[in-house]
């Protein structure tokens, strides 16, 4: 599992060092200290009470302030490790998903050189360092901000590099689903990169560096941009909400679960050996028909999901983490959690234990040609085997999920994400140089 450390103090873990504002009458609270404290603590009273003061200090404080970085910006995620970063890393507030196709004539040699360049750049940027001599300086003033850069290979990559004998069977194309309305131009790809950070400029900086490093070896096939709630925006850590307003990710497997690695990561003994410690990412652009959804009464929204909108608790009772009581009936003799409720159909116990680690971003790309919001979910699901994770669950959802009326699957991809690089290695080296 990838490590994180605080760049300001060098300690491992996610603990952040924040400045302590002076309580005295001298009004010597620095802007950076104040904003860092508000962002890290996330307490409503502190944020509200400090809002006016923050604006005032922003207006009068000069460029000579030398206060140390004291915010989520100082958190660093390790590039090297058994698994690539960006899988078990806590959700970041900004994300970019981008797929590339190798250029005509480019093969294994060019792919290896590209992965070496990308890995060198990712390691530097994730440590909060410049990407190289061509660094744009966009993120010059920021810390690493939990930046992660994750790399994967698509089915077609192995044809382009004459490595079809090393292509995993788990990378076979996903089956067709009746609800799919896929745009081939925004699906699949030879190479896939996931970028996440808790600062939008840091994420954009990494995106531009990755695009620049592609050079003549690869061209962009598609790019999707997403977001999540900013760390510290809630009074306590919470499961993310999607654009329907629903808590999304409640039943995710947890690293503390005894079978977490079995569900999410490829075992060390698996074949092909270069995928040891890796995972498979299913990527879907799912547009939400928000104009229609938002007209539904709250009770109908909750029935479609099978959970309370307020706190994510199942309609059968309890809290967000309470197990679904699928055999509980109401006074009308009907199941409390409807037979077509999303939570029921997607539950692992309804799918032979099938589970995946969902790590999505929301997106909003303006207004579509039909005048409705082009918004929804950039669904990213991690699993040791998509044939045992995503595919059986999506097949059941495809046959009768109450949410399907309000969703449109517009793009899709499946990528083999190798294990993390050892010190001195680049991502994919065990595939490309074995």
N, C-alpha and C positions, 0 to 999 in steps of 0.2 A: 504494500500500500504506500502511496507517495507520502513523503514527509512534508510538513510545512514548518517554516520557522519565521520568527519576527526579524526582519532585516534591521530594525533599529537597535535590537539588543542581542541578536545572534542566538537566541534561545529557540529550541525546537518546540513545536506545538503551535496552537493558534492564538495564544495570548498576545494581546497588543499592548504596547506601552503608550499611555496617553498622558498629555500634559495636565497639570493640576492648576486650574485657574486660581488666581489670588482672590481671597474673600475680602481683602482690605479695601479701604476707601480710595486707594490711589488709582483705581481703574487701570491696572497694568496687565490685564488679560490680553494675551496675544490672539490675533485672529486664528492662526493655525491651531494653537492650543485649544481655543474655545470650540472650533468646528470639529477638531479631532475628538474632543471629549464628548460632544453631543452625538457624533456619529457612532462612536464605540459604545456608549452607554445606552442610547436609544430610549431614555426615560422621558415620557411625555412632558412632565412638569419642567424638567431641565431644558428640553428643546423649546418649549413655548416661552419660558422665562428668558431664554437667551436670544431669542430670534431678533428682537430689536437691537440688542447690543451687538450682535454679530454684524448686522448691517452697518452700524455706526463705525465699528473698528475697521471693517473692510474699506470704509470711505477715508479714514484718516491714517491708517497704518502705512508706513512707507516700505520700500523694497529692502531695507536693511535688517528686517526681522530674521534672526538666525535660530529661531526655535526649532528643535528637532522634529522630524516627521512623527506625528502622533495620531495615527488614524489607521483605518483598514488598508491604506496604501502601503504600509510597511510589511505586510505578510507575504512571504515568499514560499512558493511550492517547488519542491525539488524536481529537477529534470530527470536525473538518474534514479533507478529503482527497479524493483521486480516488475511493477506494472507501470504503464505510462500514466502521467498525470492527466487530470481531466475526467477521470472515471469515478473514483471515489472522492475526489475533491468536492468540498461543499459548493453548492450552486453559486455561480458568480452573477453579478448584476448585468453584465453585457456579454454577448456571444456573437461569433461569426462562424458560420459553416460554409466551407468553400470546397468545391471539387475541381480537379484539374484533369486534363487529358494530356498524355505525352504527345509531343510534337511529332509530325510525320518524320520518319527516319530515326527517331530516338528509341533506344532499346535499353537493355540491361545496364550497359556501361553508363549511359546518360542518367538513368534512374538512380544508380548508386551514387553518382556525383551529386545529383539533386538532393537526395536524402541526407548526404553528408553536409551539404550547405544548410539545408533546413534545420538539421539537428544542432549545428553550431550556432545558428541564429536563435533558435528556441532556447537553448541553454543560457545564452547571454541575456536575452530579454527576460526570461523567467527569474533571473537573478537581479534584475533591475539595472542591467548594464546596457550600453549602446550595442546595436546589432552589428556594427562594423564601420568601415570608413564611409559607407554610403548612408549611414543613419540619418533619418530625416529630422531628428530632434523634436518630433511631435510630443513625445513623453519625457522630455528632458528633465522636467521638474518633479516627476512623480517617482514613487517607489514601485516595487514590482506589482503591488495591488492584486495578489493572488493569481497572477497570469498563469495560464496553462496553454500549451500548444500540443495537440494530440494528432497523430498521423495514422492513416489507414490505407489499405489497398482494396480496390474494387475487383470484381470478377474479370474485367477486360484487361487489367494490368498484367495479368499472367500471360495472356496472349501476346501483348505488345513486347514483353521482355523474354519470350520463349521459356517461360518457367511454368508451363501448364502442368508438369508432373509434380510440382510443389504447391499447386492450388488446393486448398482444403475443400472437402466435400461440403462443409457447412456454408461455403460461399456460393453454392448453386443459387441461381436467381429465385427470388421469392415467388410464390404462386400468385396468380391473379385473384383479386377479391372483387366481388360484384359491386362494391361501393366505390371502387377506385375510379378516379377521373385524372389519370396521371399525365403529366406533361413530360415527354421524353427529354426535352431540352433541359429540364431542371431535375433530372433523375440520374442516378448511377454516376459513373466516372472512373477513370483509372486510379486516381489518388484522391484522398479526402483529408481535409484538415479541419479540426475543431479548435477554435480559439475562445477562451473565456477569461474575463478579468473583472475586477470590481471597480474599474475606472474605464469610461468609454474611450478616452484618448489612448490609454495604455493598450486596450484591445485593438483600436484602429491602427496604432503604431505597429503592432505585431502583424496585423493583416497586410499592411503595405510592405513590410519587410519580407513576408512570405511570398507575396506576389512578385516583388523585385527579384528575390532569389531564384524564382522559377526560370527567369531568363528565357533562353531559346529552347529550353528542354521541355516545357509544358505550358499549356494555355488554360485559362480559366474556362470551365464548362458552365458552372453556375455558382452563385453566391447567395446566401441567406443571412439576414441579420436579426438578432433577437435580444431579448432583455428579460430580466427578472427583478424582483424587489431588491432594493439596495440594502446591504447588511446594516443593521442598526435602525432600520425604518420601523420596526415593531418593537414593543417593549420587552419581548422575549423571543427567542428563536422559534420559528414556526415553519410548518410545511408550506411550500409555495402555493399561491393561488394562480389559476389560469385566467384567461380573459372572460370566461363565463362567470367568474367570481367564485368558482368552486376550489376547495383545497385539493391539490393534485399531487399524488405521490405517497399517500398514506400507507399503502400496503407494500411499499418498496422493501426489498430485503435489506437488512441492516448488517454492517460489518461485524457486529457482535454475534450474529446468528451462526450456529455451528456449521450450516451448509452454505454460508454466503459465498465463499470462494468457489465451491462446487457449482453454484448457479451462475456466477458472473464471470469467472476466469477459466481459461483453458488450463487443464492440469499439466504438470511438468512431464508426465509420461505420455502425453497425447502425441498423435501424429497429425500433420507434419511437425517436427521438433521445433522449427523456428517460431511456431505460435505459442510455445510454452509461456505461461504467464500473461498471455494476451486475452482478448475478448472480441466479440463480434458486435458491431454497432448497426442497428436498424435505424435509418433516418427517414422521417416522413414529414412533409409539409402538410399540415392539416388545417384547412381554413375553417373557421367557425362562423356559422351564419348568425351573427350576433343580433341583427335586426329582428330576426324571427325568434331567437332564444329569449331576448329581453322582453318580448311581449307576453311570455308565459307567466302565469302567476307563480309565486314562490313555491307553493305546494307542488305544482306540476314539475317545476325544475328539480325539486328534491326527489320526487318520485322517479324521474328519469335517471337520476344519478344513484339513488339509493342511500344518500347521506344528507345530513343537515348542511345547509349552506353556511350557517353561522360558525360552526366549529368542526365540521367534517365528521361528526359522529354518525354512525349508521342509524337508519330509521328504526332499527330494532332496539335502540337504546344504548346508553353509555357515553363514552368519550370518543375522540377521534381514533384512538388505538384499540378500542374495544372490538373484539371479534364479532363479525357479522353473525346474527342468529337467523340463518336462512330458513329455518323451519318454524319461525314465529308467525302466528296468524293474528289478524285484527278481528274486531267484533263483527265485521262483515264476512268473515270466513275466508278472506283473501290473504295471501302472504303480505306481511308488513313491508318487506322489501320485494317489490314486484318481480315477476319472473323475467321481465325484459330490462330490469334496472342494470345500469352499467356496472355498478359495484358487484352485483351478484354474478353476472356473466364473466367478469374479468377476475374474480376471486381465484386464487391458486387452488383452493379445495374443489373448485368446479372444473379445473383443468388439469387434473392429475398432478398437482403440485407445480405446474409450470409457472415460472416467475422470471422477471427481468428487472434490472435496475433502470428505472425511468429517470432521465436527467435532461429535462426539456427546457427550452427557452420559448417565451411568447414572441410573437412578431406582429407588427402593424406597418404595412407598406402603403398606407394612404387609402384612397377610395378606388374601388374597382370600376370597370367599364359599366357595370350594371348599377352603379350608384351606391353600393353597399360597402361596408368596411372590408378591406383586404387584410384581414387580421386572423390570428389563430395561434396554433402551437407548432413549433419546430420540435417534433417528437424525436428524441434520441433515446434508444433503449439498448442497454448493455446486457449481454448474456454469453455463457460459455458455448451455447449451441442454439442458433435461431430456430432450428427445427424442433427444439424442445421448449423454447421460450416464446418468442414472438408469434410464430406461425400458428400453433394450436389455439392461442388466445385470440388472435385476430380472426381466425376462421369462425370462432363462436360469436364474436362481436359482429362479424359480417352477416350472420344469419338472423340477428334479431335484437341488437342493442338499441335501447330507446334513444340514445344520444345520436345515433347515426343520421336521423332526420336533420340534425343541426350541424353536421360535419361534412366536409368534402376533402377527401384525400387527393392532393394535387401533385405530389412529387414523392419519390421513393428511392431509397438506395440501401445497399447492404455492403459493409466494409469489414475486412479482416484487419484488426488492430493488434499488431504484435506486442509482445511484452516490452517492458521498459528497457532502455539501453544500460549496459554496465558502464562504469567509468571508462572513457576512451572510445566507446562505441557510438555509432549513429543508429537511429531507429531503422529497423529493417536490415541491418548488416548481416544477421544470421541467415536471412533469406537470400540476399543479393550476392553474398560472397562465399556461400557454403558450396 
